[in-house]
Amino acid sequence: MNFSDIIKSYDVRGVYPDQINEEHVRILGGAFVKYLGAKTVAVGRDCRTSSPAFHTALIAGITEQGANVIDIGEATTPMVYHAAGTLDVDGAIMITASHNPPEYNGMKFVRSGAIPIGKESGLAEISEIAEQSPFTPAEHPGDVHPIDIKTSYSDFITKYADIDGSVLTAVVDPGNMMGVLDIEILKKLSPALSVSAIFDKLDGTMPNHEANPLNKETLTDLQTEVTKQEADIGIAYDGDADRIGFVDEQGRVIQPHLITALLARHILSKNPAAAIAYDVPSSRSVNEEITKHGGTPLLTKVGTANIKSEMREQEAIFGGEFSGHYYFKDHFYSEAPTLVAILVLNMMVRENKPLSELIDAVQHYHHSGEMNYELAPNTNKNAMLTQFKDTYSDGELTELDGIRVDFPDWWFLVRPSNTEPLMRMVVEAATPKLLEEKKLELSKIIDK
């Protein structure tokens, strides 16, 4: 049985049932037990139509190898990470394909303490073990113990809330996916926060739109509802609710890295001189806000495993990715997106300012967002990177992830895709005019 096509950089993922099916899941569950020597594994799932069958198969694969299962049932990915950090388990698995369309499914793996397992940190080895199946069943199969992790997770999140006495309104769009569960956490902040929701019935077919707040097109309904209700904030989740997006009271979509910059100020006011992580496509504003408020900026490669690893190594207290992932040391260096929302609400109350005004105070530049350029199949990506370096050799070069070159009033990042014939580019400049000029200038090198 071939597993190589569904093993990705940070998870297992594919189209059901052509690329991934129940047998893949059962075998990978057994391989996970063998790889870790696990005695107990926590398991959660999203609401995709294939997830109940995957859930049954995964539990079978784990228990056949003699390990016990802590069955969390339907959950968000951060809830599964919370289980991996707070329960006596050797690892945890979340059945999900994140924001991918309904026909996809997959799994995310972590060790005890919510330490991620990616292709370079164990997932390739798990795949190799899976290739050796069928496995001999254990003499004594494991047991299954259902548990409700939602209360523990909710208590962890809400203890940070400091909005009593306010009268704020929020509109939430979970896109019919697992963020529905976090709406109940936000409702616990009543009467200080009044919550209304759209597309808040769990439906793995995603009947209204893709659950992906990084795609601005998925936020149009939320923008409309925020302005219609004159709400203070709009909140959107991705499919497994490990990413979060925001719309301000004017209906403007907020770029995720600006939330990192905004929260840096708040977090550093309570944790002076702490390290805060951010990835290479993020705005220069993030570095400036961290530095301005006495923190230590920690620049990382793109990717959840990369930023989590750097945060652990440097004991960073908080981290934010361009994609809308946010990480907390207090939550096992993993995601807790509703905590991000609560900290933003705290700032709005403490400073008595609307979200738009808070964001405008940290948005010092004009950012392109990530642009993807298709390359001819045989394009030499390394030669192209060299051409960028040679052309802009008078700038400050960083080769952490692709190449980033900084100038006083603008910078750019070009980063080749590892799996597709694509060159990813980000540009940021002091003015809209300069941004457009540099985008055109840089794209000519790619299009040659």
N, C-alpha and C positions, 0 to 999 in steps of 0.2 A: 504494500500500500504506500503510495507516494504522499509525503507530507511537505516536501520542499516548497511547493507552490503556495501553500497557505501559511508558511512561517514568515512573518514580516519582521521588521526591525524591532518592534516593541510588543507585538501580540501575534495571535493566530487569527486569520481572517480570510473569508472567501464567500463565493456565491453558493447558496444552498438550493438543491442538494448536489449540484454538479461538481463543485470544488471542495466543499466540506459537508459532511453528513454525520449522522449519529455514531457511526462506527469510528470515524476519525476522532470524535470527541471522547468516546469510551476509551479508546486506546491511549490517547494523550493524557487522560485522567490517570490511567494506570502508570504511564511513563513518568508523570509528575511525581507520583508516590515513590517510584523507584529512584528517581533522580535525587529527591530530597531525603529519602529514607523516612518519609513522613509517617507519623502516627495519627495525626488529625489534620484535616483540611477543611477550611470554610469555603462554602460555595454559594454564590448569588447569581441572579439572572435578570436580564431586561425583559421587556414585554413583546419582543418580536414573535411572530407566529411560529417560528421554529424553535424558540427558546425553551418551551416546556419539554419538548422531546430531547433537546440537547441536555437539559437539566437532568432528566432521568438517565440518559446515557452516561453523563459525566459521573454522577453518583455511583452508578454501577461499576464504572471503570476504577474508581477510587476504592470502593469497598471490596471489590474482587481481590485487590492486592493487600487487603487486611487493614487498611486505614479507616478511621472513623471520619464521618462527615458532620460538620456543623452546618446545617441547612438554613441559610438566611432567607431563601425564597426570592421574591421580586425585590430588587434593591437598586440603588444607584451604585456606580463604581466606587465613589468615596465611602459609601457605607461598608462595602466589602473591604476596602483598605482599613477602615476603622476597626472592623472585626479582626483583621490581621494584626493590628497593633494592640488591641485591648484584650483579645481572647487567647487562651493557651492553645494555639494552633501552630503548625509547622509551615503553613502557607495558605494561600487563598486563591480562588479562581472566580473571575466574573465572566459570565456568558454574555457577550455583547459584540456588536460591530460598530459601536459608537454612533457616529452621525451618518454612516453609510446607508444607502437605500434599503428598503425592507427585505429585498431578496438576499442580502448579505447576513452573515452571522460569524461569530468567532469567540475568542476567549482572551482575557488578560490574566497574567500570572504574577503573583508576588510571593515573596518569602515571609516568614514571621517578621513582624515589625513593618510590614508594607514595603519592603525592599523590592523594587521592580525586577522582574526577570525578562530580559530582552534577548534578542538574537545573539548578542555578544556577551551575555551574562547568564547563560544557562539554557535559553530556549533552543538553540541549535543542538545542544546535547540531549535535551528532552526529545527533540525530533529524531535524533539518531537512535535513542532507546525505543521510540515508537516504531521505528522501521523493523525492529527485531521481534515484534509481536507475531503470533499470539503469546501471551505471557501465561505462565503457570499460576493458577489461582492460589491465593493463600489458604492455608489449612483452616483458618478461622476468619471469615469475612468481617469487615468492619460494620459498625452500627451507624445509624443516622439519627441525629439529634436536632430537631428544629429549634430555632432561637429567633427572638425578635431583637435585632440590633438597632432598630429605628429610634427607640427611646434613648439609648445611650448616645447615639450620634446626635440626636436633636438636643439633648442636654449639653453636650460638648459645644455645640454651635451657639445656642441661645445664651450661654453664660457670658458671652462677650458683648451682648447687646446693652447699649446705654442710651436709649432713646425715650425713656419714660417722660411723660409730660408733653410729648410732641403730638402732632396730629398729621402724620404723613400718609400718603396714598401711593400704592404700588400696583402696577399691572404686570402679571407674570405670564409668559408664554413658554410652556415646556414642550410644545410641538407634539403633544400626545404621547410623549415618551417619559423617561424615568424622572425627569424634573418635577413631574406631578407630585411625587413623594415629598419633595422639598417645599412645596407650597404650604404643607401642613406645619412645617417648621416656622415659616414666616408668619403664619397666622397666629402662632403663639405669642407674637409681639403685640397683639391687640391689647388695649385700644390705642396704643401709640402708633401702630401701623395698621392701616386698612388695606386689605389685599383683595384684588379681583383678578380673575384669570381668564385666558382664552385657550382653547385647544387643550383642556385640562382633563380629558378622559383618556386613560391608557388605551392605546390602539397601535399595535406594532406594524400596521400597514402605513402609518404616517399619512393619514388621509388629507391633511391640510398643507403641509410643507415639510421639507427636510428639516430635521432638528439640528441645525448647524448655525450658531450665531455669528460665526466668522464670515458666512455668506450673507451679505447685506440684504439680498433679495428675500431671505427668509424672515427678515425683521419688519417688513412693510406693514403687516397687520398689527404688530405691536406698536409701531410708530403711530399708526392711525388711532389706535385705542388710547394710547397715552395722551395724545393731544385732544381727543374727543372727551375723555374723562377729566382732563386738566390734572392728571396725576403728577406726582413728584418724581417718579422714576419708573422705568420699564426694565424688566429683567427677563432674560431668555436663557434657556439651557440647551445643551446638545443632547444627543440621544441617550447616553448613559449618565448624563448630568455630572460629568467631571470637568466640563467647561461652562463658562457663563459669559453672557454679553449684556450690555447696558444701553439703554436709550434715556436721554435726559428729558427734562420736563418740556423742552421745546420740540421734542420728537427727533432730535439728532442722535444718530448712532455714534457711540463712543468707541474709538479705537482701543483695543484691549491693553496695549502698552501704556496708555495714559492712565488707566486704573492703577497699574503698577507704580507709576510716578506719583499719583495722588496718595496711594496708601503708604508709600515710602515715608512721606512726611508724618503721617499719623503713627505709624509703627515706630519710627525713630524717636518720636516724642516720648515714647514709653520705654524704649530700649536703645539708649544712646550708644552710638559707635558700632551698632550691629551691622553685619554683612547682609546685603540684599542682592539676590541674583536676578539677572535678566538675560535674554538671549540676543544674539547678534543682529536680528532684524529690527529690534526695538528702537524707539526714538532716542535721540541724544538727550531729550528731556529727562529720561529715566535716570541716566548717569548724573545729570546735573542736579536733580532733586535729591538723590541719595547723598551726593557730596555736600550739597548746600545745607543739609540737615544733619551732618556729622556722621553719616553712615559710610560703610565700605562697599563700593560697587563691585559686583562679581559678575563679569561677562562670561557667558557660556555658549556652547554650541546649541543649535536647535535640537529639540527632541526631549521628551519627558525623562528618559533614562539619563541623559546627559546632565540636565539641570538638577535632577534629584541627587545624582552622584556627587556633583560639585557642591551642592548645598550641604550634604552630609559631611563631606571632607572638610569644608570651611566653616561648618556649623552656622551657616546663614540662617537667619530667622524667618525670612520670607523670600519668595521668588515668584516672578511673573513671566509668562511667555507671550510672545506676539500673537499666538493662536487662541489665547483666552484661558489657558491653564494657569492656576495660581496655587502655590505650595506654601505650607506652613510647617515650621519646625515642630510646633506644638501638636501637629497632626501627623507625626511620623514622616515628615518631609513629603507629604502627599497632598492631594487636592481636597479642598473643602470650600466649594464655590459659594454656598450660601453664607459662609462666614465672611467671604469677600463682600457680599451684598450688605451684610450687617455692619461691617466696618465702614462702608461707604455711607450708610444711613447714619452711623454715629458721627461721622464728620459733618454731614449736612446739619445735624441737630446742634453739635457743639459749636460750629462756626456760624450757624443760623444763615446759611447760604444755599441757594438752589444748586443742584448738581452741575448745571451748565457753567455757573460762575466758578465752582471749584475746579472744573476741568479746564476752563479757559486760563486759569492761573498757572497750570502746568504744561499747557500746550504752547511751546515756544517756536515750533517749526511746522513745516508743511511736509507731510509724509505720504509717499505714493501707495503704501500697502505693497504686498508682495505681487509681483508681475511674473507670469510664466511665459517663456519664449520657447516655442518648439524648434528643435534642431534637426537637421538632416541626420539620419540614422548613423552615419559614419563620422560625424563631427568629432574632432579631437578636442574634448572639453578642456584638457590641461593646456593645450596650445592657446585656446581662447582666454583662459585665465591669465596666462603669461602675457598675452597682448594687452589685457586690461592693466596688469601691473606695470608694463613698460610705458603705456600711454599716460598713466597717472602716477608716475614714479616720484613726483614732487609732493605727493600727499603722504599722510601717516598710514602705513600699511598694517593690517591685522589679518593673519592667516589662520584664525581659529577654526573657521568653518567657511570654506570658500575663501574669497578675499573681500575685505572691507577696507575702503580707503577714505580717510577723513581729511577734510579741508576746513578752514575756519567757518565758512558759511554754507557748507553742504557736505554730504557724504553719500557713498553708495556701497551696496553689498551685492556681489554676484556669487551664486552658489549653485553648483550643478546637482541635479537630481541623481541619486544613486541607482534608481530603478527605471527611469524613463528618459527619453531623449529631450530633456528640458533643461533650460538655464533659468534659474529663479533670480529675480533682481528686485532690490529695494533701493529707493532714492529718497533722501530727505534734504530739504533746503530751507533757507531763512525766509524766502518769499515764494509765492505761487509761480511767478514768472521764471525765477531761477530753477525751480523744480521742473517745469515743463521743458526748459532749455536742456537741462542735464538728462532728463529721460530720453529725449530725442537723440542727444549726442551719444549716450551710452548704447542705445538700441542699435545704432548704426554699426557698432562693432559686432554685435550678435548677428545682425542681418547680412553681414558681408558674405 
